[in-house]
Amino acid sequence: MTNTYSLWLKPTGSIYQELAKIIKNLSNKYSAPIFEPHVTLIGGLIDSEDNIIKKILRFVNLVKPIKIKLRRIGYLNEYYRCLFLIAEETESLMNANLKAREIFDRMHDTKFLPHLSLLYGNFDAKLKEEIIKSLRSEINIEFEAKSIYLVSTRNRPKDWYEIKKFLLE
């Protein structure tokens, strides 16, 4: 069976802890999968792990640490983008996605919607609006992603695991 990989940007320290707590609480309350806080830079990569790592090594030579600014909550009618914090489309983030698309030959992908998911699942808009009201109205979370993580994202979130961390310098 073919593995599927994603490149993640993750917060660290207290921001990681705070976001992980929100995800865990929402997941428990709504019987949804628990997952690590992350912004997917590019997902759905299907290739050998060795080829992907070679491409990531090219990528990390081109990209500096990436500033992530989370300001608003949004939602879509999609399982993996059910409820999320919208990441500001900063130059460093959008350029990093563009470079990843170039290196992984994914220029045809749909427009990049940078976000950090809070809840996975199929819930109606009314419930999502209620959840948004229950969370802080003022969101001002910023972190600098100094690493990129290669993650196996085959099957369901409980099966996902981190393969390797690459420093951005």
N, C-alpha and C positions, 0 to 999 in steps of 0.2 A: 504494500500500500504506500502511495506517495505521501510524503510529509508536506505540510504547508508551513511556511515561516512568515514571521512579521518582524519588523524593526520597530522597537519601542523606545520612547523617551520617558524616563521615570523620574518623579521627584525623589528627594532623599530627606532624611531627618524628620523633623516635626511636621513638615508639609505632607510627606509620605504617610506618616502615622495618622494625621487628621483626615486625609482623603480615604485611607484604608478603612478607618472607623466608619465614615459615612457610607461607603460601599457595603461594608459588612452589615451595618444596621439596616440599610434599605433591602439588601439581599435576604436577610433573615426575616424582616417584616413581610416581604412580598414573595417569599419562597422562590427566590431567584438565585442564579449562580453567583458565587463570590469570586472575585478576580482582583489582580493587583492594579493599583492606580497607574495609568500609563496614557501617553498620547502615541497612537500608532502613526509612525512617520510614513511607512508603506507596509502593506499587508498582502496576503495571498501570493507570496513568493513560492514558486514551485521549481525546484532545481536541486542538485545535489548540495549537501551541506558544505562540501569543500568549495564548490563554485560560488555559493552565496558568501562564504567567508572571504574568498579572494576579492569579491566585489565590495564587501564592506571595508576591507583594508584599503581599497582605492578611495572609497567614500570618505573614510575618516581622515585621509590626507588632504581632502578638499574642504572640510567643514570644521568650523570652530564651535565651541559650546553654544548651545541654542537657548535663547531666552523664551520662556513660556509664560504667557500672561492670560490667566483665566478670569473673566469678568462677568459672564452671564450664563444662565442655565437655558438649555434648549432641549428639544426632543424631536424625534422623527417617528414615523410609524414603521420602524425597523427593529428587529430583535437586538442587534448589537449597537444600535444607536437610539435606544429607547429613551434614555434620559442622560444628559451629559452637560459638562461645563464647556462652553465654547472658548477655544483658544484664539486669542487675537492673531490676525494674520500678519505677524511681524516679518520683517525682511529676512531675518536669519532663519525663521521657521519655514517660510515659503521657499526660500532658496535651497534649504536642506532637502525639502521634499522634491524640488525640481531636479537637484543633483541625483537623488536616489532614483527618481523616475528614469533619468538618462542612463545611469549605470546599470539598472536592472531592466532596461528596455521596456519601460512601462509608460511611455509618453501618451498612450491612448487611454489611460485610466480616466475615470470621471474626475471632475474637479475635486481637489483636496479640501476636505472639511476638517480642519484641525480641531480636535476635541478630546476631552478626558471623560470617559463614560463613568456614570455613577450607578446605573442600573441596566441590566440586560433583561429582555423579556418582551412579551406582547401584552401591553396594558393600554387601556383607552386613554384618550386625551384628558378626560375629566380627572382621572386618577393622577396623571402626570402633573396636571395643574395644581392639584391638592398637595402633592409632594413638593413641588416648587415653592408653594406658599409656606410649607412647614420648614423648609430650609432657610438659611439666612437670606435676607433680601439683598444685602450688600455683599457682593463677592469681589474680593480683590486678592487673588492668590497669584503669586509669581514665583517662579523657580528657574534656575539655569540648569539645563540638561548638559552635564559634562561627560556623559557616556551615552552610548547607544547599545541596546540590548537585542541580541538575536534570540527570538523566542519561537519555539515550536507551537504553532496554533492549529494543530490538527484536531479534529473532533470538537469536543465541548470544552468550555473553560476549565473544568476540573482536570482535564488531561493536558492542559498547556504547561509548558515548563521553559525556563530560561536555559539557553545553551551556552552563551558566551557574552561577556560584556567587553565593549571596546571604548577606550577613552577618546574623547574629542579634545584636541589641544589647540 
